Amino acid sequence: MVEVVKFYPFELPGRRGLVGYADVRVGDILIRGVKLLRNRYGGYYVQMPTLQSGDKTYPVVEVVSRDLLEEIRRKVVDLYRERFKI
């Protein structure tokens, strides 16, 4: 059901934070610009796309299901680790 269509690495060596962007297909829906981030403990999490308007940020996509969000995270992290041998 969840497939990573494309991954765009964007990492500054030795730094935590943004690792890259992914385009993720969930059924018939394509979500562009899912952020993959590394936390200070070495783990990874995803953040859905947002829009910036002035000093406010608004979500473009909101995943209500924790299971679906975890599946998206797992697929993006697995692809990242496989591709970059992390």
BAROGU-911093 format. One record per residue (C-alpha): residue number from 1; residue in three letters; x, y, z. Coordinates in steps of 0.05 Angstrom, whole numbers, plus 5000, padded with zeros to 4 digits. Layout:
! residues N
<node resi="NUM" resn="ala" c1="X" c2="Y" c3="Z"/>
...
END
This chain:
! residues 86
<node resi="1" resn="met" c1="5000" c2="5000" c3="5000"/>
<node resi="2" resn="val" c1="5057" c2="5049" c3="5015"/>
<node resi="3" resn="glu" c1="5113" c2="5058" c3="4964"/>
<node resi="4" resn="val" c1="5170" c2="5108" c3="4962"/>
<node resi="5" resn="val" c1="5171" c2="5133" c3="4891"/>
<node resi="6" resn="lys" c1="5233" c2="5177" c3="4895"/>
<node resi="7" resn="phe" c1="5282" c2="5200" c3="4949"/>
<node resi="8" resn="tyr" c1="5320" c2="5265" c3="4946"/>
<node resi="9" resn="pro" c1="5380" c2="5264" c3="4994"/>
<node resi="10" resn="phe" c1="5395" c2="5330" c3="5028"/>
<node resi="11" resn="glu" c1="5444" c2="5320" c3="5085"/>
<node resi="12" resn="leu" c1="5498" c2="5360" c3="5115"/>
<node resi="13" resn="pro" c1="5552" c2="5311" c3="5140"/>
<node resi="14" resn="gly" c1="5556" c2="5302" c3="5215"/>
<node resi="15" resn="arg" c1="5494" c2="5343" c3="5229"/>
<node resi="16" resn="arg" c1="5426" c2="5322" c3="5254"/>
<node resi="17" resn="gly" c1="5363" c2="5348" c3="5223"/>
<node resi="18" resn="leu" c1="5340" c2="5344" c3="5151"/>
<node resi="19" resn="val" c1="5365" c2="5282" c3="5115"/>
<node resi="20" resn="gly" c1="5323" c2="5286" c3="5052"/>
<node resi="21" resn="tyr" c1="5256" c2="5289" c3="5019"/>
<node resi="22" resn="ala" c1="5213" c2="5232" c3="4992"/>
<node resi="23" resn="asp" c1="5154" c2="5226" c3="4946"/>
<node resi="24" resn="val" c1="5109" c2="5172" c3="4974"/>
<node resi="25" resn="arg" c1="5050" c2="5136" c3="4942"/>
<node resi="26" resn="val" c1="4995" c2="5113" c3="4988"/>
<node resi="27" resn="gly" c1="4945" c2="5075" c3="4945"/>
<node resi="28" resn="asp" c1="4923" c2="5124" c3="4891"/>
<node resi="29" resn="ile" c1="4950" c2="5185" c3="4927"/>
<node resi="30" resn="leu" c1="5020" c2="5214" c3="4916"/>
<node resi="31" resn="ile" c1="5049" c2="5256" c3="4972"/>
<node resi="32" resn="arg" c1="5107" c2="5299" c3="4949"/>
<node resi="33" resn="gly" c1="5158" c2="5329" c3="4997"/>
<node resi="34" resn="val" c1="5155" c2="5283" c3="5058"/>
<node resi="35" resn="lys" c1="5215" c2="5304" c3="5100"/>
<node resi="36" resn="leu" c1="5261" c2="5252" c3="5132"/>
<node resi="37" resn="leu" c1="5294" c2="5280" c3="5194"/>
<node resi="38" resn="arg" c1="5346" c2="5251" c3="5243"/>
<node resi="39" resn="asn" c1="5336" c2="5266" c3="5317"/>
<node resi="40" resn="arg" c1="5391" c2="5278" c3="5367"/>
<node resi="41" resn="tyr" c1="5390" c2="5205" c3="5389"/>
<node resi="42" resn="gly" c1="5404" c2="5179" c3="5319"/>
<node resi="43" resn="gly" c1="5333" c2="5157" c3="5303"/>
<node resi="44" resn="tyr" c1="5292" c2="5179" c3="5244"/>
<node resi="45" resn="tyr" c1="5223" c2="5209" c3="5236"/>
<node resi="46" resn="val" c1="5181" c2="5237" c3="5180"/>
<node resi="47" resn="gln" c1="5145" c2="5303" c3="5173"/>
<node resi="48" resn="met" c1="5088" c2="5313" c3="5124"/>
<node resi="49" resn="pro" c1="5092" c2="5372" c3="5076"/>
<node resi="50" resn="thr" c1="5074" c2="5441" c3="5102"/>
<node resi="51" resn="leu" c1="5063" c2="5511" c3="5072"/>
<node resi="52" resn="gln" c1="5093" c2="5574" c3="5102"/>
<node resi="53" resn="ser" c1="5051" c2="5636" c3="5101"/>
<node resi="54" resn="gly" c1="5082" c2="5695" c3="5136"/>
<node resi="55" resn="asp" c1="5104" c2="5670" c3="5205"/>
<node resi="56" resn="lys" c1="5054" c2="5612" c3="5206"/>
<node resi="57" resn="thr" c1="5062" c2="5541" c3="5180"/>
<node resi="58" resn="tyr" c1="5002" c2="5501" c3="5156"/>
<node resi="59" resn="pro" c1="5000" c2="5426" c3="5143"/>
<node resi="60" resn="val" c1="4986" c2="5405" c3="5071"/>
<node resi="61" resn="val" c1="4975" c2="5332" c3="5088"/>
<node resi="62" resn="glu" c1="4954" c2="5305" c3="5156"/>
<node resi="63" resn="val" c1="4959" c2="5230" c3="5168"/>
<node resi="64" resn="val" c1="4907" c2="5212" c3="5221"/>
<node resi="65" resn="ser" c1="4925" c2="5139" c3="5227"/>
<node resi="66" resn="arg" c1="4987" c2="5126" c3="5270"/>
<node resi="67" resn="asp" c1="4995" c2="5058" c3="5236"/>
<node resi="68" resn="leu" c1="4997" c2="5090" c3="5167"/>
<node resi="69" resn="leu" c1="5046" c2="5144" c3="5190"/>
<node resi="70" resn="glu" c1="5091" c2="5090" c3="5220"/>
<node resi="71" resn="glu" c1="5088" c2="5050" c3="5155"/>
<node resi="72" resn="ile" c1="5108" c2="5112" c3="5115"/>
<node resi="73" resn="arg" c1="5165" c2="5126" c3="5164"/>
<node resi="74" resn="arg" c1="5189" c2="5054" c3="5160"/>
<node resi="75" resn="lys" c1="5188" c2="5052" c3="5084"/>
<node resi="76" resn="val" c1="5226" c2="5118" c3="5077"/>
<node resi="77" resn="val" c1="5278" c2="5100" c3="5130"/>
<node resi="78" resn="asp" c1="5288" c2="5030" c3="5100"/>
<node resi="79" resn="leu" c1="5300" c2="5059" c3="5031"/>
<node resi="80" resn="tyr" c1="5348" c2="5111" c3="5059"/>
<node resi="81" resn="arg" c1="5388" c2="5059" c3="5098"/>
<node resi="82" resn="glu" c1="5390" c2="5011" c3="5038"/>
<node resi="83" resn="arg" c1="5411" c2="5064" c3="4988"/>
<node resi="84" resn="phe" c1="5463" c2="5098" c3="5032"/>
<node resi="85" resn="lys" c1="5486" c2="5036" c3="5071"/>
<node resi="86" resn="ile" c1="5470" c2="5068" c3="5139"/>
END
